[in-house]
Amino acid sequence: MIKSAPVTAYDNNGRPRFKERGRPGCYIITKNGKTLYVGHSKRDIYKTLYRHFQSWNDRTQVRVTYNPNDTAIKVRIIYTNTPAQAATLERALIIKREPRDNPQKLLNYTTTEREETIYEQFTHLPTESIRIFEGETPF
Protein backbone atom coordinates (compact mmCIF):
# COMPACT_ATOMS: atom_id res chain seq x y z
CA MET A 1 0.00 0.00 0.00
CA ILE A 2 1.10 3.52 -0.72
CA LYS A 3 -0.49 6.44 1.08
CA SER A 4 -0.47 10.14 0.37
CA ALA A 5 -0.32 12.95 2.86
CA PRO A 6 -3.62 14.75 3.53
CA VAL A 7 -3.78 17.55 0.94
CA THR A 8 -6.37 19.53 -0.97
CA ALA A 9 -7.86 17.71 -3.94
CA TYR A 10 -6.75 20.42 -6.38
CA ASP A 11 -3.47 22.32 -6.63
CA ASN A 12 -3.20 26.15 -6.64
CA ASN A 13 -3.85 26.20 -10.40
CA GLY A 14 -7.13 24.29 -10.07
CA ARG A 15 -5.73 21.03 -11.48
CA PRO A 16 -6.36 17.66 -9.83
CA ARG A 17 -3.54 16.86 -7.44
CA PHE A 18 -3.90 13.08 -7.78
CA LYS A 19 -3.34 12.15 -11.41
CA GLU A 20 -2.60 8.44 -11.34
CA ARG A 21 -5.35 6.48 -13.08
CA GLY A 22 -6.39 2.86 -13.27
CA ARG A 23 -5.40 1.84 -9.75
CA PRO A 24 -7.52 0.47 -6.91
CA GLY A 25 -7.47 2.28 -3.61
CA CYS A 26 -9.24 3.92 -0.73
CA TYR A 27 -9.65 7.61 0.06
CA ILE A 28 -10.47 9.67 3.14
CA ILE A 29 -12.04 13.14 2.88
CA THR A 30 -11.64 15.33 5.98
CA LYS A 31 -12.41 18.87 7.02
CA ASN A 32 -10.60 20.52 9.90
CA GLY A 33 -9.37 17.12 11.06
CA LYS A 34 -12.82 15.48 11.13
CA THR A 35 -13.56 12.62 8.77
CA LEU A 36 -16.38 13.45 6.36
CA TYR A 37 -16.28 10.51 3.98
CA VAL A 38 -14.40 7.28 3.29
CA GLY A 39 -14.66 5.60 -0.10
CA HIS A 40 -12.90 3.15 -2.36
CA SER A 41 -12.53 2.24 -5.99
CA LYS A 42 -11.83 -1.18 -7.42
CA ARG A 43 -10.61 0.12 -10.78
CA ASP A 44 -9.86 3.84 -10.91
CA ILE A 45 -9.55 5.79 -7.68
CA TYR A 46 -9.00 9.01 -9.66
CA LYS A 47 -12.46 8.93 -11.25
CA THR A 48 -14.21 7.84 -8.07
CA LEU A 49 -12.57 10.45 -5.84
CA TYR A 50 -13.03 13.42 -8.15
CA ARG A 51 -16.74 12.75 -8.59
CA HIS A 52 -17.10 14.02 -5.02
CA PHE A 53 -15.89 17.44 -6.18
CA GLN A 54 -18.16 17.82 -9.22
CA SER A 55 -21.76 18.99 -9.39
CA TRP A 56 -24.19 16.12 -9.67
CA ASN A 57 -27.55 16.67 -11.35
CA ASP A 58 -28.71 13.07 -11.80
CA ARG A 59 -31.83 12.72 -9.64
CA THR A 60 -31.78 8.92 -9.81
CA GLN A 61 -28.52 8.76 -7.83
CA VAL A 62 -27.48 10.34 -4.59
CA ARG A 63 -23.87 11.42 -4.33
CA VAL A 64 -22.09 13.26 -1.56
CA THR A 65 -20.27 16.23 -3.06
CA TYR A 66 -17.92 18.83 -1.60
CA ASN A 67 -16.86 22.32 -2.61
CA PRO A 68 -13.61 22.02 -4.60
CA ASN A 69 -12.60 25.54 -3.51
CA ASP A 70 -12.83 24.81 0.23
CA THR A 71 -9.18 24.67 1.34
CA ALA A 72 -10.17 23.18 4.71
CA ILE A 73 -11.19 19.98 2.93
CA LYS A 74 -8.28 17.55 2.65
CA VAL A 75 -7.98 14.22 0.86
CA ARG A 76 -5.74 11.25 1.60
CA ILE A 77 -5.42 8.40 -0.89
CA ILE A 78 -4.22 4.92 -0.05
CA TYR A 79 -3.35 2.96 -3.19
CA THR A 80 -3.86 -0.76 -2.66
CA ASN A 81 -2.52 -3.84 -4.40
CA THR A 82 -5.91 -5.38 -5.21
CA PRO A 83 -9.57 -4.33 -5.52
CA ALA A 84 -10.48 -6.63 -2.62
CA GLN A 85 -7.93 -4.95 -0.41
CA ALA A 86 -9.42 -1.51 -1.27
CA ALA A 87 -12.94 -2.64 -0.31
CA THR A 88 -11.74 -4.20 2.94
CA LEU A 89 -9.70 -1.15 3.88
CA GLU A 90 -12.70 1.11 3.22
CA ARG A 91 -14.87 -0.96 5.55
CA ALA A 92 -12.22 -0.91 8.28
CA LEU A 93 -11.76 2.86 7.94
CA ILE A 94 -15.51 3.47 8.13
CA ILE A 95 -15.64 1.47 11.36
CA LYS A 96 -12.57 3.19 12.81
CA ARG A 97 -13.22 6.77 11.71
CA GLU A 98 -17.06 6.93 11.76
CA PRO A 99 -17.31 9.43 8.88
CA ARG A 100 -20.14 11.94 9.00
CA ASP A 101 -21.35 11.45 5.43
CA ASN A 102 -21.14 7.65 4.99
CA PRO A 103 -24.55 5.97 5.24
CA GLN A 104 -23.23 2.49 6.12
CA LYS A 105 -24.89 0.68 8.98
CA LEU A 106 -21.48 -0.13 10.44
CA LEU A 107 -21.63 3.20 12.23
CA ASN A 108 -24.22 1.71 14.62
CA TYR A 109 -22.01 -1.18 15.76
CA THR A 110 -20.67 -1.32 19.29
CA THR A 111 -16.91 -1.07 19.76
CA THR A 112 -16.60 -4.84 20.23
CA GLU A 113 -18.67 -5.55 17.10
CA ARG A 114 -16.51 -3.11 15.14
CA GLU A 115 -13.30 -4.81 16.27
CA GLU A 116 -14.73 -8.24 15.40
CA THR A 117 -15.83 -7.03 11.96
CA ILE A 118 -12.38 -5.60 11.21
CA TYR A 119 -10.77 -8.85 12.32
CA GLU A 120 -13.14 -10.92 10.17
CA GLN A 121 -12.54 -8.74 7.12
CA PHE A 122 -8.77 -8.92 7.30
CA THR A 123 -8.44 -12.60 8.24
CA HIS A 124 -10.38 -13.66 5.13
CA LEU A 125 -8.04 -11.91 2.70
CA PRO A 126 -5.82 -14.21 0.67
CA THR A 127 -2.27 -13.90 1.97
CA GLU A 128 -0.91 -12.81 -1.41
CA SER A 129 -3.03 -9.64 -1.19
CA ILE A 130 -1.53 -8.63 2.15
CA ARG A 131 1.76 -6.76 2.28
CA ILE A 132 3.55 -5.83 5.46
CA PHE A 133 3.20 -2.10 6.01
CA GLU A 134 6.12 -0.59 7.88
CA GLY A 135 5.90 2.81 9.53
CA GLU A 136 2.69 4.62 10.39
CA THR A 137 -0.58 2.77 9.91
CA PRO A 138 -2.37 3.69 6.68
CA PHE A 139 -5.25 5.20 8.62
C-alpha positions in Angstrom: 0.0 0.0 0.0 1.1 3.5 -0.7 -0.5 6.4 1.1 -0.5 10.1 0.4 -0.3 13.0 2.9 -3.6 14.8 3.5 -3.8 17.5 0.9 -6.4 19.5 -1.0 -7.9 17.7 -3.9 -6.7 20.4 -6.4 -3.5 22.3 -6.6 -3.2 26.1 -6.6 -3.9 26.2 -10.4 -7.1 24.3 -10.1 -5.7 21.0 -11.5 -6.4 17.7 -9.8 -3.5 16.9 -7.4 -3.9 13.1 -7.8 -3.3 12.2 -11.4 -2.6 8.4 -11.3 -5.3 6.5 -13.1 -6.4 2.9 -13.3 -5.4 1.8 -9.8 -7.5 0.5 -6.9 -7.5 2.3 -3.6 -9.2 3.9 -0.7 -9.7 7.6 0.1 -10.5 9.7 3.1 -12.0 13.1 2.9 -11.6 15.3 6.0 -12.4 18.9 7.0 -10.6 20.5 9.9 -9.4 17.1 11.1 -12.8 15.5 11.1 -13.6 12.6 8.8 -16.4 13.5 6.4 -16.3 10.5 4.0 -14.4 7.3 3.3 -14.7 5.6 -0.1 -12.9 3.1 -2.4 -12.5 2.2 -6.0 -11.8 -1.2 -7.4 -10.6 0.1 -10.8 -9.9 3.8 -10.9 -9.6 5.8 -7.7 -9.0 9.0 -9.7 -12.5 8.9 -11.3 -14.2 7.8 -8.1 -12.6 10.4 -5.8 -13.0 13.4 -8.1 -16.7 12.7 -8.6 -17.1 14.0 -5.0 -15.9 17.4 -6.2 -18.2 17.8 -9.2 -21.8 19.0 -9.4 -24.2 16.1 -9.7 -27.6 16.7 -11.3 -28.7 13.1 -11.8 -31.8 12.7 -9.6 -31.8 8.9 -9.8 -28.5 8.8 -7.8 -27.5 10.3 -4.6 -23.9 11.4 -4.3 -22.1 13.3 -1.6 -20.3 16.2 -3.1 -17.9 18.8 -1.6 -16.9 22.3 -2.6 -13.6 22.0 -4.6 -12.6 25.5 -3.5 -12.8 24.8 0.2 -9.2 24.7 1.3 -10.2 23.2 4.7 -11.2 20.0 2.9 -8.3 17.6 2.6 -8.0 14.2 0.9 -5.7 11.2 1.6 -5.4 8.4 -0.9 -4.2 4.9 -0.1 -3.3 3.0 -3.2 -3.9 -0.8 -2.7 -2.5 -3.8 -4.4 -5.9 -5.4 -5.2 -9.6 -4.3 -5.5 -10.5 -6.6 -2.6 -7.9 -4.9 -0.4 -9.4 -1.5 -1.3 -12.9 -2.6 -0.3 -11.7 -4.2 2.9 -9.7 -1.1 3.9 -12.7 1.1 3.2 -14.9 -1.0 5.5 -12.2 -0.9 8.3 -11.8 2.9 7.9 -15.5 3.5 8.1 -15.6 1.5 11.4 -12.6 3.2 12.8 -13.2 6.8 11.7 -17.1 6.9 11.8 -17.3 9.4 8.9 -20.1 11.9 9.0 -21.4 11.4 5.4 -21.1 7.7 5.0 -24.5 6.0 5.2 -23.2 2.5 6.1 -24.9 0.7 9.0 -21.5 -0.1 10.4 -21.6 3.2 12.2 -24.2 1.7 14.6 -22.0 -1.2 15.8 -20.7 -1.3 19.3 -16.9 -1.1 19.8 -16.6 -4.8 20.2 -18.7 -5.5 17.1 -16.5 -3.1 15.1 -13.3 -4.8 16.3 -14.7 -8.2 15.4 -15.8 -7.0 12.0 -12.4 -5.6 11.2 -10.8 -8.9 12.3 -13.1 -10.9 10.2 -12.5 -8.7 7.1 -8.8 -8.9 7.3 -8.4 -12.6 8.2 -10.4 -13.7 5.1 -8.0 -11.9 2.7 -5.8 -14.2 0.7 -2.3 -13.9 2.0 -0.9 -12.8 -1.4 -3.0 -9.6 -1.2 -1.5 -8.6 2.1 1.8 -6.8 2.3 3.6 -5.8 5.5 3.2 -2.1 6.0 6.1 -0.6 7.9 5.9 2.8 9.5 2.7 4.6 10.4 -0.6 2.8 9.9 -2.4 3.7 6.7 -5.3 5.2 8.6 
